[in-house]
Amino acid sequence: MNAATVARRESQPRQAYETNLGAMYECQVETFLDSNLASAVRGDVQLIFTSPPFPLNRQKKYGNLVGDEYLDWLGAIAAPLGDLLAEDGSLVVELGNGWEPGEPVMSTLALRALLRVLDDGGFRLCQQFVVHNPARLPSPAQWVNVERIRVKDAYTNVWWMSRTARPKADNRRILTGYSPSMRKLLKRQSYNSGARPSQHHIGETSFLVDNGGAIPPNVLTISNTTATDSYRRYCKEHGLRPHPARMAPELAEFFIQFLTDPSDLVFDPFGGSNTTGASAEKLGRQWIAIEPDSSYIEGSRGRFIADAA
C-alpha cells in the first residue's frame, strides 16, 4: 500500500454512530465531499438541509472564517454540494443576520453569501422563508438595550434553492389548521364573493372545499426555547457542552415533510447537534450528517438514545 493510498484512507470520514435510518460522521465538509462516501451518494440526496456557520464580520473563539474568506469558502463547496442532489432535489440553507462591527448598521455579508451559493453552485432560488422567533433575546444588545436606537433582531432567513425550477415539493404535506373564521365559512358554505378593490375576483365556490387544512405562509413562527429536552438532559448527564446554536426541530421537520417522501435521503453538511438527522429519522427518511467537533457529535447521540450504536 503506497503513501497516497494511506493518506486517502486516513482522510475518509469516520463514522461516529448509526441508527436505523442514518449515520453521523466526524469530518470537515471538504473531507466528506472528497470521500468515497460522497461518491456513493452523489445524485441520490433529495434534500440538503443545513444551517452553516453564519457569515460574520468578526472572529469568534471557534475560529470561523470572516468576510471575503467566508464567501470564497462557501462558494467553493456550493457546486460539490449541488452535485450530491437528485435531479429534483433541494438545498435549504438557514442564514442569520449580521451587523457591521461597532456600528448600528446591518451587514450585507449574508446576502452576498446567498448570491455566491446561487452563482457558484448553479442553483435557482425557489423561495425565501422568514423564521421568526418571538422568544429571542434582544440583540444586538448595544443598539437595542443600551442605546435604544434599534429594535431586536428576531428572525433568520431560510433560502430554498434547487438546480431545477420544479424540485420535488408538496404543500399538502405541511397544511396547518384552519382559522375559526374559515371553519365557520366551511360550515356555512357561503361567503361574500365577487370583485375586490385589489382587482381580484373571488368565485362563488372558490373557498368552499375542505382541503384538510390551510396552506402555510413563508413566514414561520417558531419559539426555540426548549431547555429540558432529551438532548439537553443527555449532555448534562454526560458532562458535555450543548451546541450553542441549536436548530429548532420544527424547522427541520417542516422542510423535510415539504420536500421529501418517506425513505428519501436527507443530508446535513454542518450537523452540529444533529437536529436534521433526528428529524429525518422521526419522519422515516434516510439521513447522513457530518460534524467535525467530536464533543458536539457525542452530545447529538442524546437525540437517538434508543437507537444510538
C-alpha positions in Angstrom: 0.0 0.0 0.0 1.6 3.3 -1.1 1.7 6.5 0.9 -1.0 8.2 -1.2 -3.5 5.3 -0.5 -2.8 5.5 3.2 -3.3 9.3 3.2 -6.6 8.9 1.3 -7.9 6.3 3.8 -6.9 8.4 6.7 -8.8 11.4 5.3 -12.1 9.4 4.9 -15.0 10.4 7.2 -15.1 8.5 10.5 -18.5 7.0 11.3 -19.3 8.1 14.9 -22.6 6.2 15.2 -25.5 4.9 13.2 -29.2 4.4 13.7 -31.9 2.5 11.9 -32.0 5.1 9.1 -28.9 7.1 9.1 -25.3 7.8 10.3 -23.3 10.6 11.8 -19.7 11.1 10.5 -16.9 13.1 12.1 -15.1 15.2 9.4 -14.9 18.5 7.8 -17.3 19.2 4.9 -14.4 19.3 2.4 -13.2 15.9 3.6 -16.7 14.4 3.0 -17.0 15.9 -0.5 -13.7 14.3 -1.5 -14.5 11.0 0.0 -15.8 7.6 -1.3 -18.9 8.1 0.7 -19.8 11.3 -1.2 -19.2 9.4 -4.5 -21.6 6.7 -3.3 -24.5 9.0 -2.7 -23.9 11.5 -5.5 -27.1 12.2 -7.3 -29.2 10.4 -4.6 -29.7 13.1 -2.0 -33.2 14.5 -2.1 -32.7 17.3 0.4 -29.6 19.1 1.8 -31.0 20.9 4.8 -28.5 22.8 6.9 -27.5 25.8 8.9 -23.9 26.6 8.1 -21.7 28.8 10.3 -23.3 32.2 10.0 -21.4 34.8 7.9 -19.8 37.1 10.4 -17.6 40.1 10.3 -15.5 39.3 13.3 -13.6 36.3 14.6 -15.2 34.0 17.2 -13.4 31.6 19.6 -14.2 28.6 17.4 -12.1 30.0 14.5 -14.8 30.9 12.0 -13.9 32.4 8.6 -14.9 36.0 8.2 -15.7 38.4 5.4 -14.4 37.6 1.9 -12.7 34.4 3.2 -16.1 33.1 4.2 -17.6 33.9 0.8 -14.8 32.2 -1.0 -15.1 29.1 1.2 -18.9 28.9 0.8 -18.6 29.4 -3.0 -16.0 26.6 -3.3 -18.3 24.0 -1.7 -21.6 25.1 -3.3 -21.1 23.2 -6.6 -19.9 19.9 -5.0 -22.8 20.0 -2.6 -25.2 20.5 -5.5 -23.7 17.5 -7.3 -24.9 15.3 -4.4 -28.6 16.2 -5.2 -31.1 14.2 -7.2 -32.3 16.0 -10.3 -35.4 17.3 -8.5 -33.5 17.7 -5.1 -33.4 20.8 -3.0 -30.8 22.8 -1.0 -32.3 24.6 2.0 -30.0 26.9 3.9 -30.6 29.0 7.0 -28.6 32.2 7.2 -28.7 34.6 10.1 -28.3 38.4 10.0 -25.0 40.2 10.7 -24.0 43.7 11.8 -21.0 45.8 11.0 -18.5 45.8 13.8 -19.0 48.8 16.1 -21.8 50.3 14.1 -25.6 50.1 14.2 -25.7 49.1 10.5 -26.6 45.7 9.1 -24.0 43.8 7.1 -24.8 42.6 3.6 -22.5 39.6 4.0 -25.4 37.1 4.4 -26.9 38.3 1.2 -23.6 38.1 -0.6 -23.2 34.6 0.8 -26.6 33.6 -0.7 -25.5 35.0 -4.1 -22.3 33.1 -4.0 -24.2 29.8 -3.4 -26.6 30.6 -6.2 -24.0 31.7 -8.7 -21.1 29.3 -7.9 -23.4 26.3 -7.3 -25.6 26.7 -10.3 -28.8 27.0 -8.2 -32.1 28.7 -8.8 -33.9 30.4 -5.9 -37.2 28.7 -5.3 -38.5 30.7 -2.3 -37.4 32.8 0.7 -38.7 31.9 4.1 -38.5 34.1 7.2 -38.3 32.3 10.6 -39.5 34.4 13.4 -38.5 33.5 17.0 -40.6 35.8 19.3 -38.7 34.4 22.3 -35.3 35.5 21.0 -33.3 37.7 23.4 -32.9 41.4 22.3 -29.9 41.8 20.0 -27.6 43.5 19.0 -27.5 44.4 22.7 -25.6 47.6 22.3 -28.0 49.1 19.8 -31.2 47.6 21.3 -30.7 47.6 25.1 -28.1 50.2 25.7 -28.5 53.0 23.2 -32.2 52.1 22.3 -31.7 53.0 18.6 -32.8 49.7 17.0 -35.4 47.1 17.7 -34.4 43.5 18.4 -33.4 41.2 15.6 -35.7 38.3 15.9 -35.6 36.4 12.6 -33.4 34.4 10.3 -33.8 33.8 6.6 -34.1 30.3 5.1 -33.4 30.1 1.4 -34.8 27.2 -0.6 -32.8 26.5 -3.8 -32.6 23.9 -6.5 -30.9 23.3 -9.8 -34.3 22.9 -11.4 -37.3 25.2 -11.4 -39.6 22.4 -10.3 -38.0 20.4 -7.5 -40.0 17.8 -5.6 -42.4 19.6 -3.3 -45.9 19.1 -2.0 -47.5 21.7 0.3 -50.4 19.3 1.1 -47.9 17.6 3.5 -47.5 20.7 5.6 -51.0 22.0 5.9 -51.9 23.9 9.1 -55.2 24.0 10.9 -58.0 26.3 9.5 -58.7 29.5 11.4 -62.0 29.8 13.3 -63.4 32.0 10.6 -62.5 29.6 7.9 -64.1 26.7 9.8 -67.3 28.7 10.1 -67.2 29.5 6.4 -66.9 25.8 5.5 -69.8 25.0 7.8 -71.9 27.8 6.4 -71.0 27.1 2.8 -71.3 30.8 1.8 -69.2 34.0 1.7 -69.0 37.4 0.1 -67.8 36.5 -3.4 -67.2 38.9 -6.4 -64.7 41.7 -7.3 -62.3 43.1 -4.7 -60.6 46.6 -4.7 -57.4 44.7 -5.4 -58.9 43.8 -8.8 -59.1 40.1 -7.8 -62.3 38.3 -8.5 -63.4 35.7 -5.9 -65.5 33.0 -7.3 -68.7 31.8 -5.6 -67.3 28.4 -4.7 -63.5 29.1 -4.6 -63.3 28.6 -0.8 -66.0 26.1 -0.1 -63.9 22.9 -0.4 -62.4 21.5 2.8 -58.8 20.6 1.7 -57.8 19.3 5.2 -56.1 22.5 6.3 -54.6 25.8 5.2 -51.5 26.3 3.1 -48.9 27.8 5.4 -47.2 31.2 4.6 -43.5 31.6 4.0 -43.2 33.3 7.4 -42.7 30.6 10.1 -43.1 31.4 13.8 -41.1 29.1 15.9 -40.2 29.8 19.5 -36.9 27.9 20.1 -36.9 27.9 23.9 -36.7 24.2 24.9 -34.2 23.7 27.7 -35.3 20.4 29.1 -35.5 18.1 26.1 -33.7 14.7 25.8 -30.7 16.3 24.1 -30.1 18.8 26.9 -30.6 16.1 29.6 -28.2 13.8 27.8 -25.5 16.5 27.6 -25.9 17.3 31.2 -25.8 13.7 32.4 -22.6 13.0 30.4 -20.8 16.3 31.1 -21.0 17.5 27.5 -21.3 21.1 26.4 -24.5 21.6 24.4 -24.2 23.1 20.9 -24.6 26.9 21.3 -26.7 27.4 18.1 -29.2 24.5 18.0 -31.8 24.5 15.3 -35.5 24.1 16.3 -36.7 20.6 15.3 -39.9 22.1 14.0 -37.9 23.9 11.3 -36.2 20.8 10.0 -39.4 18.8 10.1 -41.3 21.4 8.1 -38.9 21.3 5.1 -38.3 17.5 5.3 -42.1 16.9 5.1 -42.5 19.6 2.4 -39.6 18.5 0.1 -39.1 14.7 0.6 -41.0 11.5 0.6 -40.5 8.6 3.1 -37.2 6.8 2.5 -35.7 9.7 0.7 -32.1 10.7 1.7 -31.5 13.9 3.7 -28.0 15.3 4.2 -26.7 17.9 6.6 -23.1 19.0 5.9 -23.0 21.1 9.2 -24.6 18.7 11.6 -24.0 20.4 14.9 -26.3 18.7 17.4 -27.9 16.7 14.5 -31.4 18.2 14.6 -31.7 17.4 10.9 -30.8 13.7 11.3 -33.1 13.3 14.3 -36.0 15.0 12.4 -35.4 12.8 9.3 -35.4 9.7 11.5 -38.6 10.7 13.1 -40.3 11.2 9.7 -39.0 7.9 8.2 -36.3 9.4 5.9 -32.8 8.2 5.5 -30.1 10.6 6.6 -26.4 11.4 6.7 -24.9 14.2 8.8 -21.3 15.3 9.3 -19.7 17.4 12.0 -16.0 18.0 12.8 -16.4 18.7 16.6 -16.3 15.4 18.4 -18.0 16.8 21.6 -21.0 18.0 19.6 -21.2 14.6 18.0 -21.2 12.9 21.4 -24.0 15.2 22.6 -26.0 14.5 19.5 -26.3 10.9 20.5 -28.9 12.1 23.0 -31.3 12.6 20.2 -31.1 8.9 19.4 -30.9 7.4 22.9 -32.9 4.3 21.9 -31.1 3.8 18.6 -27.6 5.0 19.0 -24.9 2.4 18.4 
